[in-house]
């Protein structure tokens, strides 16, 4: 597969990071703390993703939120790609120091 920059126009990569932290933390407020942003900022990102993807992504369950089946599939696909990007970023940071 060839890199197609146009595929990235519809999504902000930071939105995927936010999605993954919400997925891991199972809470918008906890994700906001981890990301060092406000809870409304995280909610706004999720709202945009929900509209774009046509899925609620997370369902409230007591004090936590549970991912939908679609959100779980997305997370399983995204995690390896984001980990690869993290490795590249970390190696660049280490080289720059």
PDB file as gemmi writes it, atoms N, CA and C in Angstrom:
CRYST1    1.000    1.000    1.000  90.00  90.00  90.00 P 1                      
ATOM      1  N   UNK A   1       0.845  -1.178   0.000  1.00  0.00           N  
ATOM      2  CA  UNK A   1       0.000   0.000   0.000  1.00  0.00           C  
ATOM      3  C   UNK A   1       0.890   1.241   0.000  1.00  0.00           C  
ATOM      4  N   UNK A   2       0.534   2.176  -0.811  1.00  0.00           N  
ATOM      5  CA  UNK A   2       1.282   3.429  -0.920  1.00  0.00           C  
ATOM      6  C   UNK A   2       0.699   4.471   0.030  1.00  0.00           C  
ATOM      7  N   UNK A   3       1.560   5.301   0.594  1.00  0.00           N  
ATOM      8  CA  UNK A   3       1.126   6.383   1.482  1.00  0.00           C  
ATOM      9  C   UNK A   3       0.262   7.365   0.712  1.00  0.00           C  
ATOM     10  N   UNK A   4      -0.917   7.664   1.235  1.00  0.00           N  
ATOM     11  CA  UNK A   4      -1.850   8.605   0.605  1.00  0.00           C  
ATOM     12  C   UNK A   4      -2.218   9.675   1.626  1.00  0.00           C  
ATOM     13  N   UNK A   5      -1.604  10.819   1.485  1.00  0.00           N  
ATOM     14  CA  UNK A   5      -1.828  11.904   2.444  1.00  0.00           C  
ATOM     15  C   UNK A   5      -3.280  12.368   2.476  1.00  0.00           C  
ATOM     16  N   UNK A   6      -4.010  12.160   1.398  1.00  0.00           N  
ATOM     17  CA  UNK A   6      -5.410  12.576   1.362  1.00  0.00           C  
ATOM     18  C   UNK A   6      -6.262  11.796   2.365  1.00  0.00           C  
ATOM     19  N   UNK A   7      -5.867  10.574   2.663  1.00  0.00           N  
ATOM     20  CA  UNK A   7      -6.613   9.758   3.622  1.00  0.00           C  
ATOM     21  C   UNK A   7      -6.582  10.380   5.015  1.00  0.00           C  
ATOM     22  N   UNK A   8      -5.597  11.203   5.302  1.00  0.00           N  
ATOM     23  CA  UNK A   8      -5.450  11.810   6.624  1.00  0.00           C  
ATOM     24  C   UNK A   8      -6.194  13.130   6.754  1.00  0.00           C  
ATOM     25  N   UNK A   9      -6.691  13.662   5.689  1.00  0.00           N  
ATOM     26  CA  UNK A   9      -7.379  14.957   5.736  1.00  0.00           C  
ATOM     27  C   UNK A   9      -8.649  14.910   6.579  1.00  0.00           C  
ATOM     28  N   UNK A  10      -9.316  13.787   6.598  1.00  0.00           N  
ATOM     29  CA  UNK A  10     -10.583  13.676   7.318  1.00  0.00           C  
ATOM     30  C   UNK A  10     -10.410  13.492   8.822  1.00  0.00           C  
ATOM     31  N   UNK A  11      -9.208  13.138   9.257  1.00  0.00           N  
ATOM     32  CA  UNK A  11      -8.985  12.853  10.670  1.00  0.00           C  
ATOM     33  C   UNK A  11      -7.734  13.544  11.176  1.00  0.00           C  
ATOM     34  N   UNK A  12      -7.830  14.023  12.386  1.00  0.00           N  
ATOM     35  CA  UNK A  12      -6.691  14.595  13.094  1.00  0.00           C  
ATOM     36  C   UNK A  12      -6.028  13.448  13.868  1.00  0.00           C  
ATOM     37  N   UNK A  13      -4.744  13.246  13.687  1.00  0.00           N  
ATOM     38  CA  UNK A  13      -4.068  12.155  14.392  1.00  0.00           C  
ATOM     39  C   UNK A  13      -4.174  12.296  15.910  1.00  0.00           C  
ATOM     40  N   UNK A  14      -4.225  13.522  16.400  1.00  0.00           N  
ATOM     41  CA  UNK A  14      -4.391  13.725  17.844  1.00  0.00           C  
ATOM     42  C   UNK A  14      -5.737  13.195  18.332  1.00  0.00           C  
ATOM     43  N   UNK A  15      -6.740  13.202  17.458  1.00  0.00           N  
ATOM     44  CA  UNK A  15      -8.044  12.649  17.831  1.00  0.00           C  
ATOM     45  C   UNK A  15      -7.932  11.160  18.110  1.00  0.00           C  
ATOM     46  N   UNK A  16      -7.086  10.475  17.331  1.00  0.00           N  
ATOM     47  CA  UNK A  16      -6.898   9.041  17.560  1.00  0.00           C  
ATOM     48  C   UNK A  16      -6.171   8.784  18.871  1.00  0.00           C  
ATOM     49  N   UNK A  17      -5.227   9.650  19.223  1.00  0.00           N  
ATOM     50  CA  UNK A  17      -4.539   9.520  20.511  1.00  0.00           C  
ATOM     51  C   UNK A  17      -5.562   9.697  21.631  1.00  0.00           C  
ATOM     52  N   UNK A  18      -6.393  10.713  21.522  1.00  0.00           N  
ATOM     53  CA  UNK A  18      -7.443  10.951  22.519  1.00  0.00           C  
ATOM     54  C   UNK A  18      -8.363   9.743  22.619  1.00  0.00           C  
ATOM     55  N   UNK A  19      -8.799   9.233  21.478  1.00  0.00           N  
ATOM     56  CA  UNK A  19      -9.662   8.051  21.460  1.00  0.00           C  
ATOM     57  C   UNK A  19      -9.012   6.895  22.208  1.00  0.00           C  
ATOM     58  N   UNK A  20      -7.738   6.644  21.940  1.00  0.00           N  
ATOM     59  CA  UNK A  20      -7.047   5.519  22.568  1.00  0.00           C  
ATOM     60  C   UNK A  20      -6.906   5.699  24.080  1.00  0.00           C  
ATOM     61  N   UNK A  21      -6.686   6.923  24.527  1.00  0.00           N  
ATOM     62  CA  UNK A  21      -6.570   7.154  25.972  1.00  0.00           C  
ATOM     63  C   UNK A  21      -7.931   6.974  26.641  1.00  0.00           C  
ATOM     64  N   UNK A  22      -8.991   7.458  26.018  1.00  0.00           N  
ATOM     65  CA  UNK A  22     -10.339   7.234  26.552  1.00  0.00           C  
ATOM     66  C   UNK A  22     -10.634   5.737  26.591  1.00  0.00           C  
ATOM     67  N   UNK A  23     -10.269   5.038  25.536  1.00  0.00           N  
ATOM     68  CA  UNK A  23     -10.475   3.591  25.468  1.00  0.00           C  
ATOM     69  C   UNK A  23      -9.748   2.889  26.622  1.00  0.00           C  
ATOM     70  N   UNK A  24      -8.511   3.263  26.851  1.00  0.00           N  
ATOM     71  CA  UNK A  24      -7.705   2.647  27.908  1.00  0.00           C  
ATOM     72  C   UNK A  24      -8.212   3.015  29.301  1.00  0.00           C  
ATOM     73  N   UNK A  25      -8.550   4.286  29.496  1.00  0.00           N  
ATOM     74  CA  UNK A  25      -8.931   4.785  30.821  1.00  0.00           C  
ATOM     75  C   UNK A  25     -10.388   4.511  31.163  1.00  0.00           C  
ATOM     76  N   UNK A  26     -11.196   4.253  30.154  1.00  0.00           N  
ATOM     77  CA  UNK A  26     -12.634   3.998  30.336  1.00  0.00           C  
ATOM     78  C   UNK A  26     -13.342   5.164  31.025  1.00  0.00           C  
ATOM     79  N   UNK A  27     -12.867   6.375  30.740  1.00  0.00           N  
ATOM     80  CA  UNK A  27     -13.493   7.553  31.303  1.00  0.00           C  
ATOM     81  C   UNK A  27     -12.958   8.820  30.653  1.00  0.00           C  
ATOM     82  N   UNK A  28     -13.848   9.752  30.379  1.00  0.00           N  
ATOM     83  CA  UNK A  28     -13.465  11.010  29.737  1.00  0.00           C  
ATOM     84  C   UNK A  28     -12.643  11.870  30.687  1.00  0.00           C  
ATOM     85  N   UNK A  29     -13.066  11.969  31.936  1.00  0.00           N  
ATOM     86  CA  UNK A  29     -12.332  12.794  32.909  1.00  0.00           C  
ATOM     87  C   UNK A  29     -10.936  12.231  33.168  1.00  0.00           C  
ATOM     88  N   UNK A  30     -10.839  10.912  33.320  1.00  0.00           N  
ATOM     89  CA  UNK A  30      -9.527  10.291  33.540  1.00  0.00           C  
ATOM     90  C   UNK A  30      -8.623  10.486  32.320  1.00  0.00           C  
ATOM     91  N   UNK A  31      -9.209  10.379  31.138  1.00  0.00           N  
ATOM     92  CA  UNK A  31      -8.427  10.592  29.912  1.00  0.00           C  
ATOM     93  C   UNK A  31      -7.939  12.040  29.848  1.00  0.00           C  
ATOM     94  N   UNK A  32      -8.800  12.981  30.212  1.00  0.00           N  
ATOM     95  CA  UNK A  32      -8.412  14.391  30.193  1.00  0.00           C  
ATOM     96  C   UNK A  32      -7.226  14.636  31.118  1.00  0.00           C  
ATOM     97  N   UNK A  33      -7.245  14.018  32.300  1.00  0.00           N  
ATOM     98  CA  UNK A  33      -6.116  14.160  33.225  1.00  0.00           C  
ATOM     99  C   UNK A  33      -4.838  13.613  32.613  1.00  0.00           C  
ATOM    100  N   UNK A  34      -4.917  12.437  32.002  1.00  0.00           N  
ATOM    101  CA  UNK A  34      -3.738  11.824  31.377  1.00  0.00           C  
ATOM    102  C   UNK A  34      -3.199  12.673  30.233  1.00  0.00           C  
ATOM    103  N   UNK A  35      -4.112  13.285  29.481  1.00  0.00           N  
ATOM    104  CA  UNK A  35      -3.728  14.082  28.320  1.00  0.00           C  
ATOM    105  C   UNK A  35      -3.389  15.526  28.679  1.00  0.00           C  
ATOM    106  N   UNK A  36      -3.649  15.898  29.943  1.00  0.00           N  
ATOM    107  CA  UNK A  36      -3.410  17.266  30.408  1.00  0.00           C  
ATOM    108  C   UNK A  36      -4.227  18.290  29.613  1.00  0.00           C  
ATOM    109  N   UNK A  37      -5.495  17.929  29.402  1.00  0.00           N  
ATOM    110  CA  UNK A  37      -6.448  18.830  28.745  1.00  0.00           C  
ATOM    111  C   UNK A  37      -7.729  18.828  29.574  1.00  0.00           C  
ATOM    112  N   UNK A  38      -8.678  19.651  29.193  1.00  0.00           N  
ATOM    113  CA  UNK A  38      -9.935  19.700  29.928  1.00  0.00           C  
ATOM    114  C   UNK A  38     -10.868  18.574  29.490  1.00  0.00           C  
ATOM    115  N   UNK A  39     -11.797  18.244  30.368  1.00  0.00           N  
ATOM    116  CA  UNK A  39     -12.795  17.228  30.049  1.00  0.00           C  
ATOM    117  C   UNK A  39     -13.639  17.647  28.842  1.00  0.00           C  
ATOM    118  N   UNK A  40     -14.066  18.923  28.745  1.00  0.00           N  
ATOM    119  CA  UNK A  40     -14.818  19.326  27.556  1.00  0.00           C  
ATOM    120  C   UNK A  40     -14.017  19.166  26.254  1.00  0.00           C  
ATOM    121  N   UNK A  41     -12.697  19.353  26.323  1.00  0.00           N  
ATOM    122  CA  UNK A  41     -11.873  19.175  25.119  1.00  0.00           C  
ATOM    123  C   UNK A  41     -11.926  17.718  24.650  1.00  0.00           C  
ATOM    124  N   UNK A  42     -11.828  16.782  25.593  1.00  0.00           N  
ATOM    125  CA  UNK A  42     -11.909  15.363  25.243  1.00  0.00           C  
ATOM    126  C   UNK A  42     -13.299  15.036  24.715  1.00  0.00           C  
ATOM    127  N   UNK A  43     -14.326  15.545  25.364  1.00  0.00           N  
ATOM    128  CA  UNK A  43     -15.697  15.309  24.905  1.00  0.00           C  
ATOM    129  C   UNK A  43     -15.913  15.844  23.498  1.00  0.00           C  
ATOM    130  N   UNK A  44     -15.329  16.984  23.198  1.00  0.00           N  
ATOM    131  CA  UNK A  44     -15.451  17.580  21.872  1.00  0.00           C  
ATOM    132  C   UNK A  44     -14.810  16.691  20.805  1.00  0.00           C  
ATOM    133  N   UNK A  45     -13.633  16.166  21.108  1.00  0.00           N  
ATOM    134  CA  UNK A  45     -12.949  15.266  20.171  1.00  0.00           C  
ATOM    135  C   UNK A  45     -13.806  14.028  19.929  1.00  0.00           C  
ATOM    136  N   UNK A  46     -14.328  13.446  21.006  1.00  0.00           N  
ATOM    137  CA  UNK A  46     -15.167  12.252  20.861  1.00  0.00           C  
ATOM    138  C   UNK A  46     -16.426  12.546  20.064  1.00  0.00           C  
ATOM    139  N   UNK A  47     -17.004  13.703  20.274  1.00  0.00           N  
ATOM    140  CA  UNK A  47     -18.205  14.097  19.533  1.00  0.00           C  
ATOM    141  C   UNK A  47     -17.928  14.163  18.035  1.00  0.00           C  
ATOM    142  N   UNK A  48     -16.803  14.750  17.669  1.00  0.00           N  
ATOM    143  CA  UNK A  48     -16.432  14.826  16.256  1.00  0.00           C  
ATOM    144  C   UNK A  48     -16.199  13.436  15.664  1.00  0.00           C  
ATOM    145  N   UNK A  49     -15.515  12.572  16.419  1.00  0.00           N  
ATOM    146  CA  UNK A  49     -15.280  11.209  15.945  1.00  0.00           C  
ATOM    147  C   UNK A  49     -16.592  10.449  15.797  1.00  0.00           C  
ATOM    148  N   UNK A  50     -17.495  10.622  16.760  1.00  0.00           N  
ATOM    149  CA  UNK A  50     -18.799   9.942  16.686  1.00  0.00           C  
ATOM    150  C   UNK A  50     -19.554  10.333  15.428  1.00  0.00           C  
ATOM    151  N   UNK A  51     -19.571  11.624  15.157  1.00  0.00           N  
ATOM    152  CA  UNK A  51     -20.266  12.103  13.945  1.00  0.00           C  
ATOM    153  C   UNK A  51     -19.610  11.548  12.688  1.00  0.00           C  
ATOM    154  N   UNK A  52     -18.308  11.610  12.639  1.00  0.00           N  
ATOM    155  CA  UNK A  52     -17.569  11.153  11.446  1.00  0.00           C  
ATOM    156  C   UNK A  52     -17.704   9.659  11.234  1.00  0.00           C  
ATOM    157  N   UNK A  53     -17.691   8.889  12.317  1.00  0.00           N  
ATOM    158  CA  UNK A  53     -17.702   7.437  12.225  1.00  0.00           C  
ATOM    159  C   UNK A  53     -19.099   6.828  12.278  1.00  0.00           C  
ATOM    160  N   UNK A  54     -20.083   7.617  12.709  1.00  0.00           N  
ATOM    161  CA  UNK A  54     -21.453   7.112  12.778  1.00  0.00           C  
ATOM    162  C   UNK A  54     -21.642   6.038  13.842  1.00  0.00           C  
ATOM    163  N   UNK A  55     -20.923   6.188  14.954  1.00  0.00           N  
ATOM    164  CA  UNK A  55     -21.013   5.213  16.029  1.00  0.00           C  
ATOM    165  C   UNK A  55     -20.863   5.957  17.352  1.00  0.00           C  
ATOM    166  N   UNK A  56     -21.576   5.546  18.405  1.00  0.00           N  
ATOM    167  CA  UNK A  56     -21.426   6.230  19.696  1.00  0.00           C  
ATOM    168  C   UNK A  56     -20.052   6.026  20.344  1.00  0.00           C  
ATOM    169  N   UNK A  57     -19.331   5.009  19.948  1.00  0.00           N  
ATOM    170  CA  UNK A  57     -17.985   4.663  20.422  1.00  0.00           C  
ATOM    171  C   UNK A  57     -17.933   4.200  21.868  1.00  0.00           C  
ATOM    172  N   UNK A  58     -18.580   4.921  22.776  1.00  0.00           N  
ATOM    173  CA  UNK A  58     -18.568   4.556  24.190  1.00  0.00           C  
ATOM    174  C   UNK A  58     -19.973   4.707  24.766  1.00  0.00           C  
ATOM    175  N   UNK A  59     -20.328   3.764  25.657  1.00  0.00           N  
ATOM    176  CA  UNK A  59     -21.638   3.751  26.301  1.00  0.00           C  
ATOM    177  C   UNK A  59     -21.437   3.894  27.813  1.00  0.00           C  
ATOM    178  N   UNK A  60     -22.144   4.845  28.443  1.00  0.00           N  
ATOM    179  CA  UNK A  60     -22.008   4.988  29.905  1.00  0.00           C  
ATOM    180  C   UNK A  60     -22.463   3.718  30.630  1.00  0.00           C  
ATOM    181  N   UNK A  61     -21.660   3.286  31.590  1.00  0.00           N  
ATOM    182  CA  UNK A  61     -21.970   2.126  32.435  1.00  0.00           C  
ATOM    183  C   UNK A  61     -21.520   2.464  33.857  1.00  0.00           C  
ATOM    184  N   UNK A  62     -22.427   3.029  34.620  1.00  0.00           N  
ATOM    185  CA  UNK A  62     -22.067   3.444  35.985  1.00  0.00           C  
ATOM    186  C   UNK A  62     -21.059   4.573  35.942  1.00  0.00           C  
ATOM    187  N   UNK A  63     -19.944   4.397  36.631  1.00  0.00           N  
ATOM    188  CA  UNK A  63     -18.910   5.434  36.691  1.00  0.00           C  
ATOM    189  C   UNK A  63     -17.937   5.357  35.521  1.00  0.00           C  
ATOM    190  N   UNK A  64     -18.070   4.335  34.703  1.00  0.00           N  
ATOM    191  CA  UNK A  64     -17.165   4.160  33.567  1.00  0.00           C  
ATOM    192  C   UNK A  64     -17.941   4.233  32.262  1.00  0.00           C  
ATOM    193  N   UNK A  65     -17.185   4.214  31.181  1.00  0.00           N  
ATOM    194  CA  UNK A  65     -17.793   4.080  29.869  1.00  0.00           C  
ATOM    195  C   UNK A  65     -17.218   2.821  29.230  1.00  0.00           C  
ATOM    196  N   UNK A  66     -18.073   2.114  28.525  1.00  0.00           N  
ATOM    197  CA  UNK A  66     -17.665   0.884  27.863  1.00  0.00           C  
ATOM    198  C   UNK A  66     -17.602   1.133  26.360  1.00  0.00           C  
ATOM    199  N   UNK A  67     -16.569   0.644  25.703  1.00  0.00           N  
ATOM    200  CA  UNK A  67     -16.473   0.827  24.255  1.00  0.00           C  
ATOM    201  C   UNK A  67     -17.513  -0.015  23.529  1.00  0.00           C  
ATOM    202  N   UNK A  68     -17.990   0.519  22.426  1.00  0.00           N  
ATOM    203  CA  UNK A  68     -18.860  -0.270  21.565  1.00  0.00           C  
ATOM    204  C   UNK A  68     -18.002  -1.316  20.861  1.00  0.00           C  
ATOM    205  N   UNK A  69     -18.660  -2.239  20.205  1.00  0.00           N  
ATOM    206  CA  UNK A  69     -17.925  -3.251  19.442  1.00  0.00           C  
ATOM    207  C   UNK A  69     -17.037  -2.580  18.392  1.00  0.00           C  
ATOM    208  N   UNK A  70     -17.586  -1.572  17.731  1.00  0.00           N  
ATOM    209  CA  UNK A  70     -16.833  -0.851  16.698  1.00  0.00           C  
ATOM    210  C   UNK A  70     -15.606  -0.151  17.297  1.00  0.00           C  
ATOM    211  N   UNK A  71     -15.777   0.467  18.461  1.00  0.00           N  
ATOM    212  CA  UNK A  71     -14.646   1.138  19.122  1.00  0.00           C  
ATOM    213  C   UNK A  71     -13.549   0.141  19.474  1.00  0.00           C  
ATOM    214  N   UNK A  72     -13.938  -1.042  19.909  1.00  0.00           N  
ATOM    215  CA  UNK A  72     -12.960  -2.078  20.228  1.00  0.00           C  
ATOM    216  C   UNK A  72     -12.198  -2.509  18.976  1.00  0.00           C  
ATOM    217  N   UNK A  73     -12.901  -2.671  17.878  1.00  0.00           N  
ATOM    218  CA  UNK A  73     -12.240  -3.017  16.615  1.00  0.00           C  
ATOM    219  C   UNK A  73     -11.265  -1.924  16.189  1.00  0.00           C  
ATOM    220  N   UNK A  74     -11.706  -0.672  16.307  1.00  0.00           N  
ATOM    221  CA  UNK A  74     -10.827   0.459  15.964  1.00  0.00           C  
ATOM    222  C   UNK A  74      -9.573   0.459  16.832  1.00  0.00           C  
ATOM    223  N   UNK A  75      -9.747   0.288  18.128  1.00  0.00           N  
ATOM    224  CA  UNK A  75      -8.615   0.317  19.054  1.00  0.00           C  
ATOM    225  C   UNK A  75      -7.618  -0.790  18.729  1.00  0.00           C  
ATOM    226  N   UNK A  76      -8.125  -1.952  18.413  1.00  0.00           N  
ATOM    227  CA  UNK A  76      -7.226  -3.072  18.075  1.00  0.00           C  
ATOM    228  C   UNK A  76      -6.438  -2.799  16.798  1.00  0.00           C  
ATOM    229  N   UNK A  77      -7.028  -2.081  15.877  1.00  0.00           N  
ATOM    230  CA  UNK A  77      -6.323  -1.732  14.630  1.00  0.00           C  
ATOM    231  C   UNK A  77      -5.358  -0.568  14.838  1.00  0.00           C  
ATOM    232  N   UNK A  78      -5.779   0.408  15.619  1.00  0.00           N  
ATOM    233  CA  UNK A  78      -4.981   1.619  15.811  1.00  0.00           C  
ATOM    234  C   UNK A  78      -3.777   1.426  16.723  1.00  0.00           C  
ATOM    235  N   UNK A  79      -3.931   0.590  17.742  1.00  0.00           N  
ATOM    236  CA  UNK A  79      -2.859   0.465  18.730  1.00  0.00           C  
ATOM    237  C   UNK A  79      -1.502   0.112  18.117  1.00  0.00           C  
ATOM    238  N   UNK A  80      -1.398  -0.897  17.244  1.00  0.00           N  
ATOM    239  CA  UNK A  80      -0.076  -1.201  16.676  1.00  0.00           C  
ATOM    240  C   UNK A  80       0.506  -0.036  15.871  1.00  0.00           C  
ATOM    241  N   UNK A  81      -0.336   0.663  15.126  1.00  0.00           N  
ATOM    242  CA  UNK A  81       0.149   1.790  14.329  1.00  0.00           C  
ATOM    243  C   UNK A  81       0.641   2.922  15.224  1.00  0.00           C  
ATOM    244  N   UNK A  82      -0.106   3.214  16.275  1.00  0.00           N  
ATOM    245  CA  UNK A  82       0.301   4.288  17.185  1.00  0.00           C  
ATOM    246  C   UNK A  82       1.545   3.896  17.983  1.00  0.00           C  
ATOM    247  N   UNK A  83       1.672   2.625  18.326  1.00  0.00           N  
ATOM    248  CA  UNK A  83       2.890   2.175  19.009  1.00  0.00           C  
ATOM    249  C   UNK A  83       4.108   2.302  18.104  1.00  0.00           C  
ATOM    250  N   UNK A  84       3.936   2.011  16.830  1.00  0.00           N  
ATOM    251  CA  UNK A  84       5.037   2.186  15.881  1.00  0.00           C  
ATOM    252  C   UNK A  84       5.426   3.654  15.791  1.00  0.00           C  
ATOM    253  N   UNK A  85       4.441   4.534  15.715  1.00  0.00           N  
ATOM    254  CA  UNK A  85       4.725   5.976  15.676  1.00  0.00           C  
ATOM    255  C   UNK A  85       5.422   6.412  16.960  1.00  0.00           C  
ATOM    256  N   UNK A  86       4.996   5.869  18.094  1.00  0.00           N  
ATOM    257  CA  UNK A  86       5.620   6.188  19.377  1.00  0.00           C  
ATOM    258  C   UNK A  86       7.090   5.778  19.380  1.00  0.00           C  
ATOM    259  N   UNK A  87       7.393   4.611  18.845  1.00  0.00           N  
ATOM    260  CA  UNK A  87       8.780   4.154  18.773  1.00  0.00           C  
ATOM    261  C   UNK A  87       9.634   5.092  17.926  1.00  0.00           C  
ATOM    262  N   UNK A  88       9.100   5.545  16.821  1.00  0.00           N  
ATOM    263  CA  UNK A  88       9.833   6.478  15.967  1.00  0.00           C  
ATOM    264  C   UNK A  88      10.085   7.783  16.699  1.00  0.00           C  
ATOM    265  N   UNK A  89       9.038   8.320  17.334  1.00  0.00           N  
ATOM    266  CA  UNK A  89       9.169   9.574  18.058  1.00  0.00           C  
ATOM    267  C   UNK A  89      10.182   9.445  19.195  1.00  0.00           C  
ATOM    268  N   UNK A  90      10.110   8.341  19.921  1.00  0.00           N  
ATOM    269  CA  UNK A  90      11.034   8.107  21.032  1.00  0.00           C  
ATOM    270  C   UNK A  90      12.471   8.003  20.541  1.00  0.00           C  
ATOM    271  N   UNK A  91      12.678   7.328  19.423  1.00  0.00           N  
ATOM    272  CA  UNK A  91      14.037   7.199  18.897  1.00  0.00           C  
ATOM    273  C   UNK A  91      14.570   8.543  18.412  1.00  0.00           C  
ATOM    274  N   UNK A  92      13.712   9.375  17.854  1.00  0.00           N  
ATOM    275  CA  UNK A  92      14.128  10.717  17.429  1.00  0.00           C  
ATOM    276  C   UNK A  92      14.508  11.555  18.657  1.00  0.00           C  
ATOM    277  N   UNK A  93      13.671  11.488  19.703  1.00  0.00           N  
ATOM    278  CA  UNK A  93      13.957  12.228  20.929  1.00  0.00           C  
ATOM    279  C   UNK A  93      15.276  11.786  21.542  1.00  0.00           C  
ATOM    280  N   UNK A  94      15.515  10.475  21.568  1.00  0.00           N  
ATOM    281  CA  UNK A  94      16.760   9.945  22.149  1.00  0.00           C  
ATOM    282  C   UNK A  94      17.970  10.388  21.341  1.00  0.00           C  
ATOM    283  N   UNK A  95      17.824  10.435  20.050  1.00  0.00           N  
ATOM    284  CA  UNK A  95      18.925  10.836  19.169  1.00  0.00           C  
ATOM    285  C   UNK A  95      19.241  12.320  19.299  1.00  0.00           C  
ATOM    286  N   UNK A  96      18.191  13.114  19.561  1.00  0.00           N  
ATOM    287  CA  UNK A  96      18.360  14.566  19.670  1.00  0.00           C  
ATOM    288  C   UNK A  96      19.008  14.974  20.981  1.00  0.00           C  
ATOM    289  N   UNK A  97      18.923  14.117  21.975  1.00  0.00           N  
ATOM    290  CA  UNK A  97      19.445  14.474  23.319  1.00  0.00           C  
ATOM    291  C   UNK A  97      20.942  14.371  23.396  1.00  0.00           C  
TER     292      UNK A  97                                                      
END                                                                             
